[in-house]
Amino acid sequence: MRPTRTRHVVLWLTVAAYMITYMDRVVISSAVPSIKEEFHFNNETMSWILSSFRWGYALFQIPGGWLGDLMGPRRALTLIVIWWSAFTSLTSFMWSATSMAAARFLFGVGEAGAFPIATRSLSRWILPTERGYAQGITHAGSRLGAALTPTLVVAMIGAYGWRMPFFVFGALGVVWALVWFWYYRDTPDEHPSVNQAELKLIHGGVGKPKARTSGKVPWSEILASPTLWMLAAMYFCYGWCLAVYLDWFPTYLKEHRGLTLKAMGIYASLPLLAGVLGDFLGGWISDRIAHTTKKLKLARSGVAVAGFALAAAGIIPATLAQSAETCVAFTCLAFFGLEVTVGVSWAVPLDIGGDWAGSVSSVMNTSGNIGGAISTLALGYLVRDYGWNVPFLVAATLCALGAVLFARLDASRKIF
């Protein structure tokens, strides 16, 4: 009997969730010029609004991961996707900087659990030799969603105004949540579509059947892991750099490079499309190295260090380029390198955390999004005082630091 492929359907449902998370968070990035025009906000005000999402997202990572471990991914993901989709749509009703910041903070609170819970949802379904690929393809889906969004948002803004995209993307999340609750099960043993051959395959790779939920989280062991804190420091660097591009790159192209709104939508999508390829290749190459060499540290660190180095090398010429076209071309190279690290980074919590991968990844992602929150807030003031080049040169420096940190990270050192 050939194994069924229910675990692959679960993976692709998770890819769709990742797409929606990034669609919902970058809608506002493409709408910033229109929002600034209507409310007469300056860059410093927008930096507070944009960073409010990241603070909510960062502060509720660990509670979100805990929720997934406590309730199980089926119910937890359904709940939080409906929550953040509601606040995506409610953003369009906001009337001031304070109200908009509050809506984006609560949106971030909902999205905070997405990646930790999704990582937890895959920990009992995906084989160890498929983890890098799985994390790569899910994050590739998120970047594909982000890449498609600017052009769609600009078109909707042109036809219906800046509020319409928030309604559309909020409704999409609710549809996904209903499909997830209908199809997903917290363990493969519960799923009616899994045959005995697939169960044997999963149990052989992941371990014996486990309960739907994990019980009390062993935080003392998790927080005592040196590998975890090296992972968290590295992801702080990544999160800082990612926020520069997700939150501010469209505005940078319009204000500093002088592009029209339509051209901004197209050019802002190109680095994110390059990132899709980087996400996919990073995880896939890491898995191939792990399978061939049986050296997990080499497989994870080698690929990620190369990605961070490429990102640092690409950001500098992109920043100093004279033309917008050259800037975007080098930015594509830099963002490709940055995203090569992502599938590898998210495979590490599965490597070291096992059944507690949701809680482990929540600590990592908390650190990354604190970096992103500080970055988004700081950029408005750095641009005001020093111009647009400085934030990107800071990002290049942090990419180099990320390479150094990942070189010291050993994914074979399990917490438990």
C-alpha positions as CSV (number, residue, x, y, z in Angstrom):
1,M,0.0,0.0,0.0
2,R,1.4,3.4,-1.0
3,P,1.3,6.2,1.7
4,T,-1.4,8.8,1.2
5,R,-0.2,12.4,1.0
6,T,-2.4,14.1,3.5
7,R,0.6,15.7,5.2
8,H,1.3,17.5,1.9
9,V,-2.2,18.9,1.9
10,V,-1.7,20.1,5.4
11,L,1.6,21.7,4.3
12,W,-0.1,23.6,1.4
13,L,-2.9,24.8,3.7
14,T,-0.2,26.2,5.9
15,V,1.5,27.8,2.9
16,A,-1.8,29.5,2.2
17,A,-2.0,30.8,5.8
18,Y,1.5,32.2,5.5
19,M,0.5,34.0,2.2
20,I,-2.5,35.6,4.0
21,T,-0.4,36.8,7.0
22,Y,1.9,38.7,4.7
23,M,-0.8,40.0,2.4
24,D,-2.6,41.4,5.5
25,R,0.5,43.0,6.9
26,V,1.8,44.7,3.7
27,V,-1.6,46.1,2.6
28,I,-0.8,49.2,4.7
29,S,2.7,49.6,3.4
30,S,1.3,50.1,-0.1
31,A,-1.4,52.3,1.2
32,V,0.9,54.6,3.2
33,P,1.2,57.3,0.5
34,S,-2.6,57.5,0.3
35,I,-3.1,57.5,4.0
36,K,-0.5,60.2,4.5
37,E,-2.2,62.3,1.9
38,E,-5.7,62.0,3.5
39,F,-4.7,62.5,7.1
40,H,-1.6,64.7,6.5
41,F,0.7,62.3,8.5
42,N,4.5,62.7,8.3
43,N,7.0,59.9,8.2
44,E,7.5,60.0,12.0
45,T,3.7,59.6,12.6
46,M,3.5,56.7,10.1
47,S,6.5,55.1,11.8
48,W,4.5,54.9,15.0
49,I,1.5,53.5,13.2
50,L,3.5,50.9,11.4
51,S,5.6,49.9,14.4
52,S,2.4,49.4,16.5
53,F,1.7,46.3,14.6
54,R,5.2,45.0,15.2
55,W,5.0,45.6,18.9
56,G,1.7,43.7,19.2
57,Y,3.2,41.0,17.1
58,A,6.4,40.8,19.1
59,L,4.9,40.9,22.6
60,F,2.3,38.2,21.9
61,Q,4.6,35.7,20.2
62,I,5.1,33.6,23.3
63,P,1.5,33.7,24.4
64,G,0.5,32.8,20.8
65,G,2.9,29.8,20.8
66,W,1.6,28.8,24.2
67,L,-2.0,29.0,23.0
68,G,-1.1,26.5,20.1
69,D,0.5,24.1,22.6
70,L,-2.4,24.4,25.0
71,M,-5.4,24.2,22.6
72,G,-3.9,22.4,19.6
73,P,-3.3,24.1,16.2
74,R,-6.7,23.3,14.8
75,R,-8.7,25.5,17.2
76,A,-5.9,27.9,17.9
77,L,-5.2,28.9,14.3
78,T,-8.9,29.2,13.5
79,L,-9.3,31.5,16.4
80,I,-6.4,33.8,15.7
81,V,-6.9,34.0,12.0
82,I,-10.5,35.2,12.5
83,W,-9.2,37.7,15.1
84,W,-6.6,39.3,12.9
85,S,-8.8,39.3,9.8
86,A,-11.4,41.3,11.7
87,F,-8.8,43.9,12.6
88,T,-7.5,44.0,9.1
89,S,-10.9,45.1,7.9
90,L,-11.4,47.4,10.9
91,T,-8.3,49.4,10.0
92,S,-10.3,51.0,7.2
93,F,-12.7,52.6,9.8
94,M,-10.0,54.3,11.8
95,W,-10.1,58.1,11.9
96,S,-6.8,59.3,13.5
97,A,-3.2,58.2,14.1
98,T,-4.1,56.9,17.6
99,S,-7.0,54.8,16.5
100,M,-5.1,53.5,13.5
101,A,-2.1,52.5,15.7
102,A,-4.5,50.8,18.1
103,A,-6.1,48.8,15.3
104,R,-2.7,47.8,14.0
105,F,-1.5,46.8,17.4
106,L,-4.5,44.5,17.9
107,F,-4.0,43.1,14.4
108,G,-0.5,42.3,15.5
109,V,-1.7,40.6,18.6
110,G,-3.7,38.2,16.4
111,E,-1.0,37.5,13.9
112,A,1.6,36.9,16.6
113,G,0.6,33.3,17.1
114,A,0.5,32.5,13.4
115,F,4.0,31.2,12.8
116,P,4.6,29.5,16.1
117,I,1.3,27.7,15.9
118,A,1.8,26.8,12.3
119,T,5.3,25.5,13.2
120,R,3.6,23.4,15.9
121,S,1.0,22.2,13.4
122,L,3.7,20.8,11.2
123,S,5.9,19.3,13.9
124,R,3.6,16.2,14.1
125,W,3.0,15.9,10.4
126,I,6.3,16.7,8.5
127,L,9.2,14.2,8.4
128,P,12.6,15.4,9.6
129,T,14.1,15.2,6.1
130,E,11.2,17.5,4.9
131,R,11.5,20.2,7.5
132,G,13.8,22.6,5.7
133,Y,11.8,22.3,2.5
134,A,8.5,22.7,4.5
135,Q,9.7,25.9,6.2
136,G,11.2,27.2,3.0
137,I,8.0,26.7,1.0
138,T,5.8,28.2,3.7
139,H,7.9,31.3,3.9
140,A,8.1,31.4,0.2
141,G,4.3,31.5,0.2
142,S,4.4,34.4,2.6
143,R,6.7,36.4,0.4
144,L,4.7,35.5,-2.7
145,G,1.7,36.9,-0.9
146,A,3.6,40.0,-0.1
147,A,4.9,40.3,-3.6
148,L,1.4,40.1,-5.2
149,T,-0.1,42.5,-2.8
150,P,1.4,45.9,-3.8
151,T,0.1,45.7,-7.4
152,L,-3.3,44.5,-6.2
153,V,-3.5,47.2,-3.5
154,V,-2.5,50.0,-5.9
155,A,-5.1,48.8,-8.4
156,M,-7.9,48.7,-5.8
157,I,-6.8,52.1,-4.4
158,G,-7.0,53.6,-7.9
159,A,-10.5,52.2,-8.4
160,Y,-12.1,52.3,-4.9
161,G,-9.8,54.2,-2.5
162,W,-7.4,52.9,0.1
163,R,-10.0,51.4,2.4
164,M,-11.2,48.7,0.0
165,P,-8.1,46.4,0.1
166,F,-8.4,46.1,3.9
167,F,-12.0,44.7,3.5
168,V,-11.0,42.3,0.8
169,F,-8.0,40.8,2.5
170,G,-9.8,40.5,5.8
171,A,-12.6,38.5,4.2
172,L,-9.9,36.2,2.6
173,G,-8.6,35.3,6.1
174,V,-12.0,34.3,7.4
175,V,-12.5,31.9,4.4
176,W,-9.1,30.3,5.1
177,A,-10.0,29.8,8.8
178,L,-13.2,27.9,8.0
179,V,-11.4,25.6,5.6
180,W,-8.6,24.9,8.1
181,F,-11.0,24.0,10.9
182,W,-12.9,21.7,8.5
183,Y,-9.8,19.8,7.1
184,Y,-6.9,19.9,9.6
185,R,-6.5,17.5,12.6
186,D,-4.0,18.0,15.5
187,T,-2.5,14.5,15.0
188,P,-2.3,12.4,11.9
189,D,-4.0,9.5,13.7
190,E,-7.2,11.6,13.9
191,H,-7.4,12.4,10.2
192,P,-9.7,10.2,8.1
193,S,-7.7,10.6,4.9
194,V,-4.4,9.2,6.4
195,N,-3.9,5.5,5.6
196,Q,-1.8,3.1,7.6
197,A,1.2,3.4,5.3
198,E,1.4,7.2,5.8
199,L,0.9,6.8,9.5
200,K,3.8,4.4,9.7
201,L,5.9,6.8,7.6
202,I,5.1,9.7,9.9
203,H,5.6,7.7,13.1
204,G,8.9,6.4,11.9
205,G,10.2,9.9,11.3
206,V,8.5,12.0,14.0
207,G,8.0,9.4,16.7
208,K,5.2,7.5,18.4
209,P,1.6,8.8,18.4
210,K,1.2,11.8,20.7
211,A,-1.7,13.5,22.5
212,R,-3.5,16.3,20.7
213,T,-2.0,18.9,23.1
214,S,1.3,18.9,24.9
215,G,0.4,19.9,28.4
216,K,2.6,22.2,30.5
217,V,5.4,23.9,28.5
218,P,8.9,23.2,30.0
219,W,10.0,26.8,29.9
220,S,12.9,26.3,32.3
221,E,14.6,23.9,29.9
222,I,13.7,25.9,26.8
223,L,15.1,29.2,28.2
224,A,18.2,27.5,29.5
225,S,19.3,26.5,26.0
226,P,22.3,28.5,24.6
227,T,21.3,27.5,21.1
228,L,17.9,29.1,21.6
229,W,19.5,32.5,22.6
230,M,21.9,32.4,19.7
231,L,18.9,31.7,17.4
232,A,17.0,34.6,19.0
233,A,19.9,37.1,18.5
234,M,20.4,36.1,14.9
235,Y,16.6,36.5,14.2
236,F,16.7,40.0,15.8
237,C,19.1,41.0,13.0
238,Y,16.9,39.3,10.4
239,G,13.7,41.0,11.7
240,W,15.3,44.4,11.7
241,C,16.3,44.1,8.1
242,L,13.0,42.5,6.9
243,A,11.0,45.4,8.4
244,V,12.9,48.0,6.5
245,Y,11.7,46.4,3.2
246,L,8.2,45.3,4.2
247,D,7.2,48.5,5.9
248,W,9.1,51.2,4.1
249,F,10.4,50.1,0.7
250,P,7.3,51.3,-1.2
251,T,7.5,54.7,0.4
252,Y,11.2,54.9,-0.2
253,L,10.7,54.2,-3.9
254,K,8.0,56.9,-4.2
255,E,9.6,59.6,-2.0
256,H,13.3,59.1,-2.5
257,R,13.5,57.5,-6.0
258,G,10.6,59.6,-7.4
259,L,8.5,56.7,-8.8
260,T,4.8,57.1,-9.6
261,L,2.2,55.2,-7.5
262,K,1.8,52.6,-10.3
263,A,5.5,52.1,-10.8
264,M,6.0,51.9,-7.0
265,G,3.5,49.0,-6.9
266,I,5.4,47.1,-9.6
267,Y,9.0,47.8,-8.4
268,A,8.1,47.1,-4.7
269,S,7.0,43.6,-5.8
270,L,10.2,42.6,-7.5
271,P,12.5,42.1,-4.4
272,L,9.7,40.1,-2.8
273,L,9.5,37.8,-5.8
274,A,13.2,37.3,-5.5
275,G,12.6,36.5,-1.9
276,V,10.2,33.7,-2.8
277,L,13.0,32.0,-4.7
278,G,15.4,32.5,-1.8
279,D,12.9,31.0,0.7
280,F,12.4,27.9,-1.4
281,L,16.0,27.3,-2.3
282,G,17.4,28.0,1.2
283,G,15.3,25.3,2.9
284,W,15.6,22.8,0.0
285,I,19.4,23.1,-0.2
286,S,19.7,22.8,3.6
287,D,17.7,19.6,3.6
288,R,19.9,18.2,0.7
289,I,23.1,18.9,2.6
290,A,21.6,17.4,5.8
291,H,20.6,14.3,3.9
292,T,23.9,13.9,2.1
293,T,26.3,14.7,4.9
294,K,24.3,13.8,8.0
295,K,25.8,17.0,9.5
296,L,22.9,19.2,10.6
297,K,25.0,22.1,11.9
298,L,26.7,22.4,8.5
299,A,23.4,22.1,6.6
300,R,21.7,24.8,8.6
301,S,24.6,27.2,9.3
302,G,26.3,27.0,6.0
303,V,23.3,27.9,4.0
304,A,22.2,30.7,6.3
305,V,25.7,32.3,6.6
306,A,25.9,32.5,2.8
307,G,22.5,34.1,2.6
308,F,23.3,36.8,5.2
309,A,26.6,37.5,3.5
310,L,24.9,37.9,0.1
311,A,22.3,40.2,1.6
312,A,24.9,42.5,3.1
313,A,26.8,42.6,-0.1
314,G,23.7,43.5,-2.1
315,I,22.3,46.2,0.1
316,I,25.3,48.5,-0.2
317,P,25.3,49.0,-4.0
318,A,21.5,49.1,-4.0
319,T,21.7,52.0,-1.5
320,L,24.4,53.9,-3.4
321,A,23.0,53.4,-6.9
322,Q,22.1,56.4,-8.9
323,S,19.1,55.0,-10.8
324,A,15.9,53.5,-9.4
325,E,16.3,50.5,-11.8
326,T,19.8,49.7,-10.5
327,C,18.7,50.1,-6.9
328,V,15.8,47.6,-7.4
329,A,18.1,45.1,-9.2
330,F,20.6,45.0,-6.3
331,T,17.7,45.0,-3.8
332,C,16.4,41.9,-5.5
333,L,19.8,40.3,-5.0
334,A,20.0,41.4,-1.3
335,F,16.5,40.3,-0.5
336,F,17.1,36.9,-2.2
337,G,20.0,36.4,0.1
338,L,18.1,37.6,3.2
339,E,15.3,35.1,2.5
340,V,17.7,32.2,1.9
341,T,18.1,32.3,5.7
342,V,14.4,32.0,6.6
343,G,13.5,28.4,5.9
344,V,16.7,27.4,7.6
345,S,16.0,29.6,10.6
346,W,12.5,28.1,11.1
347,A,13.7,24.6,10.6
348,V,16.0,25.0,13.6
349,P,13.1,25.1,16.2
350,L,11.9,21.8,14.8
351,D,15.4,20.4,15.0
352,I,16.0,21.5,18.6
353,G,12.5,21.8,20.1
354,G,10.7,18.7,18.8
355,D,7.1,18.6,20.2
356,W,7.7,22.1,21.8
357,A,8.7,23.7,18.5
358,G,5.8,26.2,18.8
359,S,7.1,27.6,22.0
360,V,10.7,27.5,20.9
361,S,9.9,29.3,17.6
362,S,7.8,31.9,19.6
363,V,10.9,33.0,21.5
364,M,12.9,33.3,18.3
365,N,10.1,35.2,16.5
366,T,9.6,37.5,19.6
367,S,13.2,38.5,19.3
368,G,13.0,39.0,15.5
369,N,9.9,41.2,15.8
370,I,11.3,43.3,18.5
371,G,14.1,44.0,16.0
372,G,11.4,44.7,13.4
373,A,9.5,47.0,15.7
374,I,12.5,49.0,16.7
375,S,13.6,49.2,13.0
376,T,10.2,50.4,11.8
377,L,10.0,53.1,14.4
378,A,13.6,54.2,14.1
379,L,13.5,54.5,10.3
380,G,11.2,57.5,10.3
381,Y,13.6,59.4,12.6
382,L,16.8,58.2,10.8
383,V,15.4,59.5,7.5
384,R,14.4,62.8,9.0
385,D,17.9,63.4,10.6
386,Y,20.3,61.6,8.2
387,G,18.4,60.8,4.9
388,W,17.3,57.6,3.3
389,N,20.7,55.9,2.9
390,V,21.5,55.4,6.6
391,P,18.7,52.9,7.4
392,F,19.8,50.6,4.6
393,L,23.5,50.8,5.6
394,V,22.5,49.9,9.1
395,A,20.6,46.9,7.7
396,A,23.7,45.8,5.8
397,T,25.7,45.9,9.1
398,L,23.1,43.7,10.8
399,C,23.1,41.2,8.0
400,A,26.8,40.8,8.5
401,L,26.2,40.3,12.2
402,G,23.5,37.8,11.5
403,A,26.0,35.7,9.5
404,V,28.5,35.7,12.4
405,L,25.8,34.6,14.9
406,F,24.4,31.8,12.6
407,A,28.0,30.5,12.1
408,R,28.1,29.8,15.9
409,L,24.6,28.1,16.0
410,D,24.5,24.3,16.3
411,A,21.1,22.9,15.2
412,S,22.2,19.4,16.3
413,R,22.1,20.5,20.0
414,K,18.6,19.5,21.0
415,I,17.0,21.1,24.0
416,F,15.3,17.9,25.2
